[in-house]
Amino acid sequence: MVTGDIDSATAAYTGRHITSASRSGAADLTVDLTGVTHLGSAGVAVLADAIDRARRQNADFILISR
């Protein structure tokens, strides 16, 4: 579960954790965004990159939001 803001200040940190947890897109991953209070454009870009990596690796990437 991701909590707080995902913006330009935290997007790189979030992206590293998603990359690690998904083994660079090779493993299926579910990201729960219900605890996110603000999703900035940098956060959207991190999620889009993670989805693209998962697609290239034929892995599932699931986002849960409110």
SULJOVEN-V956278 format. One record per residue. RES is the residue in one small letter. PSI is psi in whole degrees, -180 to 180 (* if undefined). D_CENTER is the distance of its C-alpha to the mean C-alpha in Angstrom with 1 decimal. Layout:
BEGIN
res=RES psi=PSI d_center=D_CENTER
res=RES psi=PSI d_center=D_CENTER
END
This chain:
BEGIN
res=m psi=133 d_center=10.1
res=v psi=137 d_center=8.6
res=t psi=159 d_center=11.7
res=g psi=-156 d_center=13.4
res=d psi=142 d_center=12.6
res=i psi=101 d_center=9.7
res=d psi=-165 d_center=12.1
res=s psi=-25 d_center=13.8
res=a psi=-25 d_center=14.9
res=t psi=-7 d_center=11.7
res=a psi=-42 d_center=9.0
res=a psi=-43 d_center=10.3
res=y psi=-48 d_center=10.3
res=t psi=-43 d_center=6.8
res=g psi=-41 d_center=6.1
res=r psi=-41 d_center=9.0
res=h psi=-39 d_center=8.2
res=i psi=-43 d_center=5.3
res=t psi=-44 d_center=8.1
res=s psi=-48 d_center=10.6
res=a psi=-31 d_center=9.8
res=s psi=5 d_center=9.5
res=r psi=52 d_center=12.5
res=s psi=35 d_center=11.4
res=g psi=-5 d_center=10.5
res=a psi=-24 d_center=13.8
res=a psi=147 d_center=13.1
res=d psi=144 d_center=12.0
res=l psi=138 d_center=9.0
res=t psi=128 d_center=8.7
res=v psi=119 d_center=6.2
res=d psi=113 d_center=8.9
res=l psi=10 d_center=8.8
res=t psi=-21 d_center=12.6
res=g psi=3 d_center=13.1
res=v psi=128 d_center=11.5
res=t psi=-23 d_center=14.7
res=h psi=129 d_center=13.7
res=l psi=101 d_center=11.0
res=g psi=177 d_center=12.5
res=s psi=-34 d_center=12.5
res=a psi=-37 d_center=10.9
res=g psi=-41 d_center=7.8
res=v psi=-42 d_center=8.2
res=a psi=-41 d_center=8.9
res=v psi=-45 d_center=5.9
res=l psi=-41 d_center=4.0
res=a psi=-42 d_center=7.6
res=d psi=-42 d_center=8.1
res=a psi=-40 d_center=5.8
res=i psi=-43 d_center=7.7
res=d psi=-43 d_center=10.8
res=r psi=-43 d_center=10.8
res=a psi=-42 d_center=10.7
res=r psi=-43 d_center=13.4
res=r psi=-29 d_center=15.5
res=q psi=3 d_center=15.5
res=n psi=36 d_center=16.3
res=a psi=156 d_center=13.7
res=d psi=137 d_center=12.3
res=f psi=112 d_center=8.7
res=i psi=131 d_center=9.2
res=l psi=133 d_center=7.9
res=i psi=129 d_center=10.5
res=s psi=177 d_center=11.9
res=r psi=* d_center=15.4
END
